[in-house]
Amino acid sequence: MMPRRLTIEKLGQITAADIEFGDLTVLVGPQATGKSIFLQLLKLLLDHGPILSELRRFNIDWGAKIENFLDLYFGEGMASIYDSRQTKLQAEGELVELPGLLRGRKKKEERLFFIPAQRVLSLREGLTRPFTDYRSGDPFVVREFSEKLHYLVQTEFSGAADLFPKSNRLKKEYRDLLAQHIFGGFGLKTDTEKFQRRVVLNAGATNLPYLVWSAGQREFVPLLLGLYWLMPPGKVARRSKLEWVVIEELEMGLHPSAISVSMLLVLELLARGYSVCLSTHSPHVLDVVWAIQTIREHKGEIRDILDLFRLPSNDPTKSLAEAALKKELRVYYFQRTGRIENISKLDPGSDNGAEAGWGGLSEFSGHVGEIVSRVVSRAGQTTCL
């Protein structure tokens, strides 16, 4: 099942949602409105086989009880989000019953890679953490992401000391921007502590341990390693059978210039053929989405996308920009009422307040502008008197 449309009634905080996915789908809205539940549900629908296999691999028995599974998968205390009498799930118009879905025994390859908001937990003082290093009540997507990073650093990169810059991972243009806006001239390496590989920042002969990194670096490094997982070296565009990527709050801890670079890497995922879902609380993320939408709708050119990201014009960057102009972008607003609204046009002049305020992300800036304008105008009138 590869749903392009997902309909939900009464799941956790979500009262009613009808979401049709684009190549890039962005979810906005206040905290605790169901964005993470929605994205974890998407993962469950696509990957229930691999998820059940992973639980069995670590000898986790949920006793075939749906409430136990919900606590294991969504996190402790989340069993009540699903009510078999009221919750209704439809993928591509077909009814989905969670208990029936979880009785499946077939193992299929993973289709969706999930980078959770809690990704910083995957590094403990620079040491990667395996699946079993977490409590059973911690969300499955956090544990699985951490397990992937643990394998990547301890096994796949076991013969390499350098993690960034790394010539066979990411285009040079991206590496240059990351070096400028996130790493500030530092490198990212591994050394060994207690027979396990530890991730450190490097400045010449000096290694800087995890606790002295900036907050943005601590947040970004797990994201970078997740992107390494998704972007294999060489001519392979994607890893194995992966087709979907979820990134929660990619902006955490980052300066706006660093957010722009992160969005550029999202465009690279799109160019490689992944369908990407983001959740965000950053107006900067939607600024980028709005700009690309507007450039596309007004028949903008490749050079406009390059200028947006301050990219040089060469074959790799032009290929990326051309792909970006062909992608369909959608934005959904998760309201406090539990209803989800399509605000994909992102029209600042819309009569719809949710769309004009981009789901609340640009609302405060507009409010500030109005207040400042009023005060300045009033001061001018007083001066004239």
C-alpha positions in Angstrom: 0.0 0.0 0.0 1.5 3.4 -1.1 -1.2 5.9 -0.1 -1.2 9.3 -1.9 -4.3 10.2 0.1 -5.0 9.5 3.8 -8.2 10.3 5.6 -8.5 10.1 9.4 -11.4 10.6 11.8 -10.9 10.8 15.6 -7.3 9.6 16.1 -5.7 11.3 19.1 -6.0 15.1 18.7 -7.1 14.7 15.1 -10.8 15.1 14.6 -10.9 15.1 10.8 -8.1 15.0 8.3 -8.1 14.5 4.5 -4.6 14.9 3.2 -3.5 14.3 -0.4 0.3 14.1 -0.5 2.5 16.1 -2.8 6.1 15.4 -3.7 6.8 17.6 -0.7 4.1 17.8 2.0 4.5 20.3 4.9 2.5 20.1 8.1 2.2 23.2 10.3 0.2 24.1 13.4 0.6 24.5 17.2 2.2 21.9 19.4 0.0 18.9 20.4 -2.3 19.1 17.4 -1.5 15.7 16.0 1.2 16.3 13.4 3.6 13.7 14.9 0.7 11.1 15.4 -0.2 11.6 11.7 3.3 11.1 10.5 3.9 8.1 12.7 0.6 6.6 11.4 1.9 7.1 7.8 5.0 5.1 8.7 2.9 2.4 10.3 0.7 2.1 7.2 3.6 1.8 4.9 6.0 -0.3 7.1 3.8 -2.4 9.4 5.7 -5.6 8.2 9.2 -4.3 9.0 8.0 -2.7 12.2 6.6 -6.0 13.5 9.7 -7.8 12.4 11.9 -5.3 14.2 9.9 -5.8 17.4 10.2 -9.5 17.1 14.0 -9.2 16.4 14.4 -7.5 19.8 12.1 -10.0 21.5 9.4 -7.5 22.3 6.1 -9.2 22.9 2.9 -7.0 22.9 0.6 -9.9 23.5 -1.4 -9.3 20.3 -3.3 -6.5 22.2 -3.8 -3.3 20.2 -3.4 -1.1 23.3 0.0 -2.6 24.1 1.1 -2.1 20.6 0.0 1.6 20.6 2.1 2.2 23.7 5.1 0.5 22.1 4.8 2.2 18.8 3.6 5.7 19.5 5.0 5.9 23.0 4.0 5.2 26.6 0.5 6.6 27.4 -0.6 6.7 23.8 -2.9 3.7 23.9 -6.0 5.9 24.2 -5.5 7.7 20.8 -7.2 4.9 19.0 -10.9 3.9 19.6 -12.1 0.9 17.6 -15.7 2.3 17.7 -14.9 5.8 16.6 -11.5 5.9 14.8 -11.8 5.6 11.1 -8.7 5.4 8.8 -8.8 5.3 5.0 -5.9 5.0 2.6 -6.7 5.7 -1.0 -10.4 5.5 0.0 -10.0 2.0 1.4 -10.8 1.3 5.0 -7.8 0.3 7.2 -8.4 -1.6 10.4 -5.3 -1.4 12.7 -5.9 -4.7 14.4 -6.1 -6.5 11.1 -3.0 -4.7 9.8 -1.0 -5.8 12.8 -1.8 -9.5 12.3 0.2 -9.5 9.2 3.3 -11.7 9.3 5.0 -10.8 5.9 8.2 -9.0 6.2 8.6 -6.4 3.5 11.4 -3.9 3.0 11.1 -0.6 4.7 9.5 2.1 2.5 9.7 5.2 4.8 12.6 6.6 6.7 11.6 8.6 9.7 13.9 11.4 11.2 12.1 12.3 14.5 12.0 15.6 16.3 13.8 13.8 19.3 16.8 12.9 17.0 19.3 14.6 19.5 18.7 11.6 21.8 20.4 9.3 19.2 23.8 10.7 20.4 24.7 10.3 24.1 27.9 12.4 24.7 28.7 11.7 21.0 28.2 7.9 21.3 25.5 6.4 19.1 22.7 4.5 20.8 21.3 1.2 19.6 17.6 0.3 19.7 17.9 -1.6 23.0 19.4 1.4 24.8 15.9 2.9 25.1 13.0 2.1 27.3 10.2 0.0 25.7 7.8 3.0 26.2 9.9 5.3 24.0 8.4 6.0 20.5 9.4 3.3 18.0 10.5 5.9 15.4 13.0 7.4 17.8 14.5 3.9 18.6 14.6 2.8 15.0 16.3 6.1 13.8 18.9 5.7 16.6 19.5 2.1 15.6 20.1 3.2 12.0 22.6 5.8 13.0 24.3 3.3 15.4 24.8 0.9 12.5 26.0 3.7 10.1 28.7 5.0 12.5 29.8 1.7 14.1 29.6 -0.5 11.0 29.2 1.2 7.6 31.7 4.0 8.5 33.9 1.8 10.6 36.9 2.3 8.3 36.5 6.0 8.0 37.5 8.6 10.5 36.0 11.6 8.7 32.3 12.2 8.7 32.3 15.8 7.4 33.4 17.0 5.0 33.1 13.7 3.2 33.8 13.9 -0.6 31.6 10.9 -1.5 28.6 12.2 0.5 26.7 15.3 -0.6 27.6 17.6 -3.5 30.5 20.0 -3.0 28.1 22.9 -3.2 26.2 21.6 -0.2 29.3 20.8 1.8 30.6 24.3 1.3 27.3 25.8 2.6 27.2 23.4 5.5 30.8 24.3 6.4 30.0 28.0 6.4 26.6 28.0 8.1 26.7 25.1 10.5 30.2 23.7 11.1 32.0 27.0 11.0 35.2 25.5 9.8 35.2 22.5 12.1 35.2 19.0 10.8 33.2 16.0 12.0 35.2 12.9 12.9 35.0 9.7 14.9 37.4 8.5 17.6 37.2 5.5 19.9 36.0 5.5 23.5 35.6 2.2 25.4 35.8 0.2 22.1 32.9 2.2 20.5 33.2 4.9 17.9 32.4 8.4 19.2 31.4 11.4 17.1 33.5 14.5 17.7 34.0 17.9 16.2 37.6 18.4 15.0 39.8 21.5 14.8 43.2 20.4 13.5 44.9 18.4 16.3 42.0 19.0 18.7 38.9 16.9 19.1 35.9 18.7 20.7 33.5 16.4 22.6 29.8 16.5 22.3 29.0 18.7 25.3 30.9 21.7 23.9 29.2 21.7 20.5 26.7 24.4 19.8 23.0 23.6 20.2 22.6 23.8 16.4 25.4 21.4 15.8 24.0 18.8 18.3 20.6 19.0 16.5 22.0 19.0 13.0 24.6 16.1 13.2 21.9 13.4 13.7 20.0 14.9 10.8 23.1 14.9 8.6 23.8 11.3 9.4 20.2 10.5 8.5 20.7 12.2 5.2 23.8 10.1 4.7 21.7 7.1 5.1 19.3 8.3 2.4 21.9 9.5 0.0 24.3 6.6 -0.8 27.6 7.4 -2.6 28.1 6.7 -6.2 25.3 6.6 -8.8 22.7 5.0 -6.6 20.0 7.7 -6.0 18.2 6.1 -3.1 18.8 3.4 -0.5 17.2 0.0 -1.1 13.4 0.3 -1.4 13.0 3.5 0.5 10.5 5.9 -1.2 9.3 8.2 1.6 11.1 10.4 4.0 9.7 12.1 7.1 11.6 14.9 8.8 10.2 16.5 11.9 11.2 20.0 12.7 14.3 20.2 10.7 14.8 23.8 11.8 15.6 22.9 15.5 18.5 24.9 16.9 19.4 26.3 13.5 20.1 29.9 12.3 17.9 30.9 9.3 20.9 30.6 6.9 21.3 27.0 8.1 17.6 26.3 7.7 18.0 27.4 4.1 20.8 24.9 3.6 18.7 22.2 5.2 15.8 23.0 2.8 18.3 22.7 0.0 19.0 19.2 1.1 15.3 18.5 1.1 15.2 19.5 -2.5 18.0 17.0 -3.1 15.9 14.3 -1.6 13.0 15.3 -4.0 15.4 15.3 -7.0 16.4 11.7 -6.0 12.8 10.6 -6.3 11.8 10.5 -2.6 8.4 11.8 -1.4 9.1 14.0 1.6 6.9 15.0 4.5 8.0 17.8 6.9 6.5 19.1 10.1 7.7 22.6 11.1 7.2 25.5 13.4 9.5 27.7 11.3 8.2 30.6 9.1 11.5 30.4 7.3 10.7 26.9 6.0 7.4 28.1 4.6 9.1 31.2 3.1 11.2 28.8 1.1 8.1 26.7 0.1 6.2 29.9 -0.8 9.1 31.2 -2.9 9.3 28.0 -4.9 5.5 27.8 -5.4 5.5 31.4 -6.6 8.5 30.9 -8.9 6.9 27.9 -10.4 3.4 29.4 -10.8 4.9 32.5 -12.6 7.0 30.4 -14.9 10.2 31.3 -13.2 13.5 29.9 -14.4 16.3 27.7 -13.1 18.4 30.7 -12.3 15.7 32.0 -9.9 15.9 28.8 -7.8 19.7 29.1 -7.8 19.5 32.7 -6.7 17.1 31.8 -3.9 19.7 29.5 -2.4 22.7 31.5 -3.5 24.0 28.6 -5.5 26.5 28.7 -8.3 25.3 27.8 -11.8 26.7 24.4 -12.9 25.3 21.1 -14.1 24.6 19.6 -10.7 22.9 22.7 -9.3 20.9 23.4 -12.5 19.7 19.8 -12.4 18.5 20.3 -8.8 16.7 23.5 -9.6 15.0 22.0 -12.7 13.7 19.1 -10.6 12.5 21.6 -7.9 10.4 23.4 -10.5 8.6 20.2 -11.4 7.6 19.1 -7.9 4.2 19.5 -6.4 4.2 21.1 -2.9 1.4 20.9 -0.4 0.9 22.5 3.0 -1.7 21.5 5.7 -2.6 23.4 8.8 -3.4 21.3 12.0 -5.9 23.4 14.0 -6.5 23.3 17.7 -10.1 22.2 16.9 -8.6 18.9 15.6 -9.5 19.7 11.9 -6.8 19.9 9.2 -7.0 22.5 6.5 -5.3 22.6 3.1 -3.5 26.0 2.8 -1.2 24.9 0.0 -1.7 28.2 -2.0 0.0 30.2 0.8 -1.6 33.3 -0.5 -0.8 36.2 1.9 -3.8 38.1 0.5 -6.3 35.3 1.1 -9.5 35.9 2.9 -8.8 32.7 4.8 -6.9 33.8 7.9 -5.2 30.4 8.3 -3.8 30.6 4.8 -2.9 34.3 4.8 -1.1 33.7 8.2 0.4 30.5 6.9 -1.0 28.4 9.7 0.0 31.0 12.3 3.7 31.0 11.4 3.7 34.5 9.8 0.7 35.8 11.8 2.8 37.3 14.6 5.2 39.1 12.2 2.1 40.8 10.6 0.7 41.7 14.0 4.1 43.2 15.0 4.2 45.2 11.8 0.7 46.6 12.4 1.5 47.6 16.0 4.8 49.3 15.0 3.2 51.1 12.1 0.5 52.4 14.4 2.9 53.7 17.0 5.1 55.4 14.4 2.1 57.0 12.7 0.8 58.2 16.1 4.2 59.7 17.0 4.3 61.5 13.6 0.9 63.0 14.3 2.0 64.2 17.7 5.2 65.8 16.3 3.1 67.7 13.7 0.9 69.1 16.5 
